[in-house]
Amino acid sequence: MRQRAGIAAGLLVCAVALAPMSRAAGPEASAPKAIVQLFTSQGCSSCVAADSFFAELAKRPDVVAVALHVDYWDYLGWRDTLSNPENTARQRSYAAVHGSRRVYTPQMVVNGSADFVGSDRKAIDAAIARSALPVPVRMKRGDGTVEIEVEAGAAPHKWPATIRLVLLTSEAEVAIGRGENAGSTIEYYNAVRAMRPIGMWNGQSVKITLPDNELMGNGIDACAIIVQEDQPNGPGAILGAAWLGGW
């Protein structure tokens, strides 16, 4: 990540009470071993180290890395230009599932089941190293289409699993004018702009074809697929994932 007007990068965590890229692009996504979701904010000075680490993860072919910018730090003086209240709601859902009474930034969630302070490289690298996604997912571009295949397999639990399409801005350079990071220009990667359910997976093979001209535009130039269990109180383990860029 390029960063100017240096910011002190520490391991402090911003927290509130719970009420809660770039990589080589090809025609077909490679098979990852882990998906990392970073909950971050442009208005949180503690996020800078995690954003830098995330930029490295976003370039790894064995990791699908997506950044969910939250909006609850906007009151500090800077409205995150990539934030979405749906991202905040997703983080609060994870907190409920994991039995936490707070949400915080920076937070990384690995494979939907383990969460860490987002700048804790050692713990996150170890979690990725021991990760595996049991359900293969493939994405590739066709003639004006995006083709998605979720392979058949044994579901580890009895919960249903939803196939979600994640629309991404793969790279955005933001000059931050106010707040804790005022005066800095920071490069962000794989920012989630929307997340849409497009199907269900019940252990059988699923194939979905989408028109690519309905997906891209307005700053969206990459996408991912997440196959995730739906627990009764929120999002569960992620069973499979894929990433596709190159628009």
C-alpha positions as a Markdown table, in Angstrom:
| # | Residue | x | y | z |
|---|---|---|---|---|
| 1 | Met | 0.0 | 0.0 | 0.0 |
| 2 | Arg | 1.3 | 3.5 | -0.8 |
| 3 | Gln | 0.9 | 5.9 | 2.0 |
| 4 | Arg | 1.9 | 9.5 | 2.3 |
| 5 | Ala | 1.9 | 12.0 | 5.1 |
| 6 | Gly | 3.0 | 9.2 | 7.5 |
| 7 | Ile | 0.6 | 7.8 | 10.0 |
| 8 | Ala | 1.7 | 6.1 | 13.2 |
| 9 | Ala | 0.7 | 2.5 | 12.7 |
| 10 | Gly | 0.1 | 0.7 | 16.1 |
| 11 | Leu | -1.7 | -2.3 | 17.3 |
| 12 | Leu | -4.5 | -0.2 | 19.1 |
| 13 | Val | -8.0 | -1.3 | 18.3 |
| 14 | Cys | -11.0 | 1.0 | 17.8 |
| 15 | Ala | -14.0 | -0.6 | 19.4 |
| 16 | Val | -17.7 | 0.2 | 20.0 |
| 17 | Ala | -20.4 | -1.6 | 22.0 |
| 18 | Leu | -22.6 | -4.0 | 20.2 |
| 19 | Ala | -26.3 | -3.1 | 20.2 |
| 20 | Pro | -22.9 | -5.4 | 17.3 |
| 21 | Met | -5.7 | -5.2 | -5.0 |
| 22 | Ser | -4.7 | -6.2 | -6.9 |
| 23 | Arg | -3.5 | -9.6 | -8.2 |
| 24 | Ala | -2.7 | -11.1 | -11.5 |
| 25 | Ala | -6.0 | -11.5 | -13.3 |
| 26 | Gly | -6.8 | -14.4 | -15.6 |
| 27 | Pro | -9.8 | -15.8 | -17.4 |
| 28 | Glu | -10.5 | -18.2 | -14.5 |
| 29 | Ala | -10.1 | -17.8 | -10.8 |
| 30 | Ser | -7.6 | -20.0 | -9.0 |
| 31 | Ala | -8.6 | -22.3 | -6.1 |
| 32 | Pro | -8.0 | -20.5 | -2.7 |
| 33 | Lys | -7.5 | -22.1 | 0.7 |
| 34 | Ala | -8.9 | -19.2 | 2.7 |
| 35 | Ile | -11.2 | -16.1 | 2.5 |
| 36 | Val | -10.3 | -13.1 | 4.6 |
| 37 | Gln | -12.8 | -10.4 | 5.3 |
| 38 | Leu | -11.4 | -7.1 | 6.7 |
| 39 | Phe | -13.7 | -4.8 | 8.6 |
| 40 | Thr | -12.0 | -1.4 | 8.3 |
| 41 | Ser | -12.6 | 2.4 | 8.2 |
| 42 | Gln | -10.9 | 5.3 | 6.6 |
| 43 | Gly | -11.6 | 7.3 | 9.8 |
| 44 | Cys | -9.8 | 4.9 | 12.1 |
| 45 | Ser | -6.0 | 5.5 | 12.6 |
| 46 | Ser | -5.6 | 2.0 | 14.0 |
| 47 | Cys | -6.7 | 0.5 | 10.7 |
| 48 | Val | -3.7 | 1.7 | 8.7 |
| 49 | Ala | -1.4 | -1.2 | 9.6 |
| 50 | Ala | -4.2 | -3.7 | 8.9 |
| 51 | Asp | -5.0 | -2.0 | 5.5 |
| 52 | Ser | -1.3 | -2.4 | 4.6 |
| 53 | Phe | -1.3 | -6.1 | 5.6 |
| 54 | Phe | -4.5 | -6.6 | 3.7 |
| 55 | Ala | -3.0 | -5.2 | 0.5 |
| 56 | Glu | -0.5 | -8.0 | 0.7 |
| 57 | Leu | -3.2 | -10.6 | 1.3 |
| 58 | Ala | -5.2 | -9.3 | -1.7 |
| 59 | Lys | -2.3 | -10.2 | -4.0 |
| 60 | Arg | -2.0 | -13.8 | -2.8 |
| 61 | Pro | -3.4 | -16.4 | -5.2 |
| 62 | Asp | -4.3 | -18.7 | -2.4 |
| 63 | Val | -6.5 | -16.1 | -0.6 |
| 64 | Val | -9.7 | -14.4 | -1.5 |
| 65 | Ala | -9.4 | -11.1 | 0.4 |
| 66 | Val | -12.4 | -8.6 | 0.6 |
| 67 | Ala | -12.5 | -5.4 | 2.6 |
| 68 | Leu | -15.8 | -4.3 | 4.2 |
| 69 | His | -15.7 | -0.6 | 5.1 |
| 70 | Val | -18.0 | 0.2 | 8.0 |
| 71 | Asp | -19.7 | 3.5 | 8.7 |
| 72 | Tyr | -19.8 | 3.8 | 12.5 |
| 73 | Trp | -16.6 | 5.9 | 12.7 |
| 74 | Asp | -17.9 | 8.5 | 10.2 |
| 75 | Tyr | -18.9 | 10.7 | 13.2 |
| 76 | Leu | -15.2 | 11.3 | 13.9 |
| 77 | Gly | -15.1 | 13.8 | 11.1 |
| 78 | Trp | -14.5 | 11.8 | 7.9 |
| 79 | Arg | -17.2 | 9.8 | 6.0 |
| 80 | Asp | -15.6 | 6.7 | 4.6 |
| 81 | Thr | -16.0 | 6.9 | 0.9 |
| 82 | Leu | -16.2 | 3.1 | 0.5 |
| 83 | Ser | -18.4 | 2.5 | 3.6 |
| 84 | Asn | -21.8 | 0.7 | 3.4 |
| 85 | Pro | -24.2 | 0.2 | 6.3 |
| 86 | Glu | -24.7 | -3.4 | 5.1 |
| 87 | Asn | -21.1 | -4.0 | 5.9 |
| 88 | Thr | -21.6 | -2.8 | 9.4 |
| 89 | Ala | -24.7 | -5.0 | 9.7 |
| 90 | Arg | -22.6 | -8.0 | 8.5 |
| 91 | Gln | -20.0 | -7.4 | 11.1 |
| 92 | Arg | -22.6 | -7.1 | 13.9 |
| 93 | Ser | -24.0 | -10.4 | 12.7 |
| 94 | Tyr | -20.6 | -12.0 | 13.0 |
| 95 | Ala | -20.3 | -10.6 | 16.5 |
| 96 | Ala | -23.6 | -12.2 | 17.5 |
| 97 | Val | -22.6 | -15.6 | 16.1 |
| 98 | His | -19.2 | -15.4 | 17.9 |
| 99 | Gly | -20.8 | -14.4 | 21.2 |
| 100 | Ser | -19.2 | -10.9 | 21.3 |
| 101 | Arg | -20.8 | -7.8 | 22.6 |
| 102 | Arg | -18.8 | -5.4 | 20.5 |
| 103 | Val | -17.7 | -4.6 | 17.0 |
| 104 | Tyr | -14.3 | -3.1 | 16.3 |
| 105 | Thr | -11.9 | -2.1 | 13.6 |
| 106 | Pro | -9.6 | -3.4 | 12.3 |
| 107 | Gln | -11.0 | -6.9 | 12.4 |
| 108 | Met | -10.2 | -9.8 | 10.1 |
| 109 | Val | -12.5 | -12.8 | 9.9 |
| 110 | Val | -10.9 | -15.9 | 8.3 |
| 111 | Asn | -13.2 | -18.4 | 6.6 |
| 112 | Gly | -16.2 | -16.9 | 8.4 |
| 113 | Ser | -15.4 | -18.6 | 11.7 |
| 114 | Ala | -12.2 | -17.2 | 13.3 |
| 115 | Asp | -11.7 | -13.4 | 14.0 |
| 116 | Phe | -8.5 | -11.5 | 14.8 |
| 117 | Val | -7.3 | -8.0 | 15.3 |
| 118 | Gly | -6.6 | -7.0 | 11.7 |
| 119 | Ser | -3.0 | -6.1 | 12.2 |
| 120 | Asp | -2.0 | -9.3 | 13.9 |
| 121 | Arg | 0.0 | -10.7 | 11.1 |
| 122 | Lys | 1.3 | -13.7 | 13.0 |
| 123 | Ala | -2.1 | -15.0 | 14.1 |
| 124 | Ile | -3.7 | -14.4 | 10.7 |
| 125 | Asp | -0.9 | -16.0 | 8.7 |
| 126 | Ala | -1.2 | -19.0 | 11.0 |
| 127 | Ala | -4.9 | -19.2 | 10.5 |
| 128 | Ile | -4.6 | -19.1 | 6.8 |
| 129 | Ala | -1.8 | -21.7 | 6.8 |
| 130 | Arg | -4.1 | -24.2 | 8.5 |
| 131 | Ser | -7.2 | -23.3 | 6.4 |
| 132 | Ala | -9.0 | -25.3 | 3.8 |
| 133 | Leu | -12.2 | -24.6 | 1.9 |
| 134 | Pro | -13.9 | -27.9 | 1.4 |
| 135 | Val | -16.2 | -26.9 | -1.5 |
| 136 | Pro | -14.4 | -26.0 | -4.8 |
| 137 | Val | -15.8 | -22.9 | -6.5 |
| 138 | Arg | -14.9 | -21.8 | -10.0 |
| 139 | Met | -15.5 | -18.5 | -11.8 |
| 140 | Lys | -14.6 | -17.7 | -15.4 |
| 141 | Arg | -15.5 | -15.2 | -18.0 |
| 142 | Gly | -17.4 | -16.3 | -21.1 |
| 143 | Asp | -18.6 | -14.4 | -24.1 |
| 144 | Gly | -20.2 | -11.5 | -22.2 |
| 145 | Thr | -20.9 | -13.6 | -19.2 |
| 146 | Val | -19.5 | -14.7 | -15.9 |
| 147 | Glu | -19.8 | -18.4 | -15.3 |
| 148 | Ile | -19.9 | -19.8 | -11.8 |
| 149 | Glu | -19.7 | -23.4 | -10.7 |
| 150 | Val | -20.0 | -24.7 | -7.2 |
| 151 | Glu | -19.0 | -28.4 | -7.1 |
| 152 | Ala | -20.9 | -31.1 | -5.3 |
| 153 | Gly | -19.7 | -32.2 | -1.9 |
| 154 | Ala | -20.6 | -33.2 | 1.6 |
| 155 | Ala | -21.9 | -30.3 | 3.8 |
| 156 | Pro | -20.1 | -30.3 | 7.1 |
| 157 | His | -23.3 | -29.3 | 9.0 |
| 158 | Lys | -27.0 | -29.4 | 8.5 |
| 159 | Trp | -27.4 | -25.6 | 8.0 |
| 160 | Pro | -28.3 | -24.3 | 4.6 |
| 161 | Ala | -25.6 | -22.5 | 2.6 |
| 162 | Thr | -26.1 | -19.4 | 0.4 |
| 163 | Ile | -24.1 | -18.5 | -2.7 |
| 164 | Arg | -23.3 | -14.8 | -2.6 |
| 165 | Leu | -22.0 | -12.6 | -5.3 |
| 166 | Val | -19.6 | -9.9 | -4.0 |
| 167 | Leu | -19.0 | -6.9 | -6.2 |
| 168 | Leu | -15.7 | -5.2 | -5.6 |
| 169 | Thr | -13.6 | -2.1 | -6.4 |
| 170 | Ser | -10.2 | -3.7 | -6.7 |
| 171 | Glu | -8.2 | -0.6 | -6.1 |
| 172 | Ala | -9.0 | 2.9 | -4.9 |
| 173 | Glu | -6.7 | 5.7 | -3.8 |
| 174 | Val | -8.4 | 8.0 | -1.3 |
| 175 | Ala | -7.1 | 11.4 | -0.1 |
| 176 | Ile | -8.5 | 11.7 | 3.4 |
| 177 | Gly | -9.3 | 15.3 | 4.3 |
| 178 | Arg | -10.5 | 15.1 | 7.9 |
| 179 | Gly | -10.6 | 12.8 | 10.9 |
| 180 | Glu | -7.9 | 10.7 | 12.5 |
| 181 | Asn | -6.1 | 10.1 | 9.1 |
| 182 | Ala | -6.4 | 13.6 | 7.8 |
| 183 | Gly | -3.7 | 14.6 | 5.3 |
| 184 | Ser | -3.0 | 11.0 | 4.2 |
| 185 | Thr | -3.6 | 9.4 | 0.9 |
| 186 | Ile | -4.2 | 5.7 | 1.2 |
| 187 | Glu | -4.6 | 2.9 | -1.3 |
| 188 | Tyr | -7.4 | 0.5 | -0.6 |
| 189 | Tyr | -8.0 | -2.9 | -2.2 |
| 190 | Asn | -10.9 | -5.2 | -3.0 |
| 191 | Ala | -13.5 | -2.9 | -1.3 |
| 192 | Val | -17.0 | -4.5 | -1.1 |
| 193 | Arg | -19.6 | -2.4 | -2.9 |
| 194 | Ala | -22.5 | -4.9 | -2.8 |
| 195 | Met | -23.1 | -8.5 | -1.7 |
| 196 | Arg | -26.1 | -10.3 | -3.3 |
| 197 | Pro | -27.5 | -13.8 | -2.7 |
| 198 | Ile | -27.7 | -15.6 | -6.1 |
| 199 | Gly | -28.5 | -19.1 | -5.1 |
| 200 | Met | -28.4 | -21.9 | -2.5 |
| 201 | Trp | -26.1 | -24.9 | -2.2 |
| 202 | Asn | -27.3 | -28.2 | -0.7 |
| 203 | Gly | -24.4 | -30.5 | -1.6 |
| 204 | Gln | -25.3 | -30.8 | -5.3 |
| 205 | Ser | -23.4 | -29.2 | -8.1 |
| 206 | Val | -24.7 | -25.7 | -9.0 |
| 207 | Lys | -24.0 | -23.7 | -12.2 |
| 208 | Ile | -25.0 | -20.1 | -12.6 |
| 209 | Thr | -24.4 | -17.8 | -15.6 |
| 210 | Leu | -24.6 | -14.0 | -15.2 |
| 211 | Pro | -24.3 | -11.2 | -17.8 |
| 212 | Asp | -21.1 | -9.4 | -17.1 |
| 213 | Asn | -22.4 | -6.0 | -18.3 |
| 214 | Glu | -24.9 | -6.1 | -15.4 |
| 215 | Leu | -22.1 | -6.6 | -12.8 |
| 216 | Met | -19.4 | -4.1 | -13.8 |
| 217 | Gly | -19.3 | -0.3 | -13.9 |
| 218 | Asn | -19.6 | 2.5 | -11.4 |
| 219 | Gly | -16.2 | 1.6 | -10.0 |
| 220 | Ile | -16.8 | -2.1 | -9.8 |
| 221 | Asp | -14.2 | -4.0 | -11.7 |
| 222 | Ala | -13.9 | -7.4 | -9.9 |
| 223 | Cys | -16.1 | -9.9 | -8.2 |
| 224 | Ala | -16.0 | -12.8 | -5.8 |
| 225 | Ile | -18.2 | -15.7 | -4.9 |
| 226 | Ile | -18.7 | -16.9 | -1.3 |
| 227 | Val | -20.6 | -20.1 | -0.3 |
| 228 | Gln | -21.4 | -19.6 | 3.4 |
| 229 | Glu | -23.5 | -21.5 | 5.9 |
| 230 | Asp | -26.5 | -19.7 | 7.4 |
| 231 | Gln | -26.6 | -20.3 | 11.1 |
| 232 | Pro | -29.9 | -19.5 | 12.9 |
| 233 | Asn | -28.4 | -16.3 | 14.3 |
| 234 | Gly | -26.1 | -15.2 | 11.5 |
| 235 | Pro | -23.3 | -16.1 | 9.1 |
| 236 | Gly | -21.5 | -19.3 | 9.6 |
| 237 | Ala | -18.5 | -21.0 | 8.2 |
| 238 | Ile | -17.5 | -20.3 | 4.6 |
| 239 | Leu | -17.3 | -23.5 | 2.6 |
| 240 | Gly | -15.9 | -22.2 | -0.7 |
| 241 | Ala | -14.9 | -19.0 | -2.5 |
| 242 | Ala | -13.5 | -17.6 | -5.7 |
| 243 | Trp | -12.3 | -14.3 | -7.0 |
| 244 | Leu | -12.4 | -12.9 | -10.6 |
| 245 | Gly | -10.9 | -9.6 | -11.9 |
| 246 | Gly | -9.6 | -8.3 | -15.1 |
| 247 | Trp | -12.3 | -5.9 | -16.2 |
